[in-house]
Amino acid sequence: MQEQDILQIGLQLEDTYMDTPFKKDLESIVLKHKFTHKWFALIMHVQGNLYVNVKTEPMYSELLRKNYPYILPAYHMNKQHWNTIVLSDKADKKLVKELIEESYQLTS
């Protein structure tokens, strides 16, 4: 998956927008709810890898991490409630889409 794929998934959800809130980092993109401005996804480039952080239920977070080697405790975020998905060819596109949509719902 590419950055554009993640943006397309996130921006198709109702009342969302993208933001680049980090003044010294214009590569990282936050997908937010339009009215509450809450984040539901963070797209980052870290050491040559493309990451997306999404919110998940804590019990589900552990299950995901145990079953998918490309899903890790969140990079620079609360590791109980957020996961990082390393977006490589190994990442299941359908699962990534579902996790972005779940994060959107959890942050509404």
N, C-alpha and C positions, 0 to 999 in steps of 0.2 A: 504494500500500500504506500501511496505517496501522500504528501501533505495536502495536495488538492483533493484527494479522496476523502480525507478526514474533514476538511472544510466543507465539502459538498454535503456530507452526511449531517454535520452539525448545523449548517445554515439552512437546511431544508426543514428543520424542526421549527415549530411555531414561535414567533417573537424572539429570535436570536440574532446575535451580531458578533463580529470578531473585533478584538481589540489587541493593541500592542502596548501594554501598560508599563513595560520596563524601559526606561529612557536609554539605558546603555545596551539594551538587547532588543533590536528590532526584528530578529528572526523568530523569537518565541511569540506565539499567538494564543490568546485566551478566547475561548468561545463562551459567551455569556447570555443570560436571559435579559431581554430588552428592558423590562420594567423593574426588576429587582437588582440587576447587574451582578447576580451571583454567577460564579464560574461553574461550568459543567465539564469543560475539557481544557487542557493546557497542552499545546503542541510545542515541542522543543527539539532542538538539534544539540545532542550531547556526544562529544567525542566521535563524531562521524556517524552517529546513529540518530534515527528519527524516533522520538518518544511521544506518546500521548498519555497524559494522566487523566483518569476518570474516577468518579466516586462510585463505590460499591458498598453493599451491606457488609459489615465486618465478617460475618460467618462465610459469606460467599467469597470474600476477598481471599481468605485462606484456601478455600477449595480451588479457586482459580490459580493461585500461585503454585499449588501442589500438582495440578494437572497440566499446566501450560508453561513450559520453560521460558517463554517470552513475556510472561506477566510477572512483575516484580513488585515488592513494596514501593510505594510512590517515591519518586525522586524529588526531594525537597518539599514534601508535603506530609500531612498526617498519614502515617503508614497503616493505621487501623481502618480508616475510611476511604483511602485513595490507593489506587494501583497505577503503576506505569506499564504500558504496553509497548514493547520494543517492536516497531513496525518494520519487520523484515519479510522476506518471502515466506517464512514459516508461520506468520500470523494469519489466523483464520479470519478472512474478511467479514464473514457473516457474524462471527462472535464479536469482532471489533465494533461493527455497526450496532449490535445489540447492547454492548457495554456503553457506548456513547449515548444511546437512547435511554438506557437505565440511569445513567449519570444525570441526564437532563431531567428525568422524572424525580430523582432523589433530591435534586437541588431546586426544584420548583417551589 
